[in-house]
Amino acid sequence: MLLWSLLVIFAAVTEQADSLTLVAPSSVFEGDSIVLKCQGVQNWKIQKMTYHKDNKELSVFKEVSDFVIQSAVLSDSGNYFCSTKGNIFSWDKRSNIVKIKVQGPDGHRRDLVTAGVLWGLFGVLVFIGVALLLYSLFHKISGESSATNEPRGDCRLNPQEFTYSSPIPKTEELQPVYVNANIRTLLENKDSQVIYSSVKKS
């Protein structure tokens, strides 16, 4: 009696520690394979394992096994789960439900077109971003170069501004005129003296 009680307690603890889980894809395309994996149980704890679709039995195994659909069709869409029948050391279990949707060729092409459009938009956005970055860098460099050259242009002297800046002529410019006049006066006086002396001798 004590041994039986211990076995019942052990089975209950093991039942709480183990959980049955169905691992399966949620979406596949027509022609793809579907693999259903029922996990969370050991062979020595079960008498059989059963896979279900829409509450109908698909396949029964005497040990832990996977259920495989080689080539999926549209009619394979549905709600799947697995269950196990325990032995004297384990209770019956039932897994979570996984909804599988099989898409036709049109859905596959639509997904490809959608992916292509998204990648195209992403490429356009990247191109625009790079173009704007290069444009801003170019204008920044050109602005810095023009700002550097402006002070040099302001420091240059315009010769026309100083050519007629003073209306009064400089004394140095008039000096050669007075010198020429003095020389001319001296030459005229000398000629007159020579002529006069020649006349006096005759």
SULVEN-V677073 format. One line per field, one symbol per residue. phi: phi as a letter, one per 40 degrees, with the letter a starting at -180 (. if undefined). psi: psi as a letter, one per 30 degrees, with the letter a starting at -180 (. if undefined). burial: b if it has 16 or more other C-alpha atoms within 10 Angstrom, else e. A space follows every 50 residues. Layout:
# SULVEN-V677073
phi: ???
psi: ???
burial: ???
This chain:
# SULVEN-V677073
phi: .cccccccccccccccccbcbcbaccabbdgccbbbbbbhabcccbbabb bbbfgbccabbcacacbbbcbcbccccibbababbcccbaccbbcccbcb bcbccccccccccccccccccccccccccccccccccccccccccccccc cccccccccccbcbcbcccccccccccccccccccccccccccccccccc cc
psi: eeeeeeeeeeeeeeeeekkkkkklkfkllkflkkkkkjlgllefflelkk klkhgkkekklfljllkkjejkleffkakklllkjlaffllklkalkkkk kkkaeeeeeeeeeeeeeeeeeeeeeeeeeeeeeeeeeeeeeeeeeeeefe eeeffkkjefffehfkfklleeefefeeeeeeeeeeeeeeeeeeeeeeee e.
burial: eeeeeeeeeebeeebeeeebbbbbeeebbbbeebebbbbebeeebbbbbb bbbeeeeeebeebbbbbeeeebbeebbbbbbbbbbbeebbeebbbbbbbb bbbeeeeeeeeeeeeeeeeeeeeeeeeeeeeeeeeeeeeeeeeeeeeeee eeeeeeeeeeeeeeeeeeeeeeeeeeeeeeeeeeeeeeeeeeeeeeeeee ee
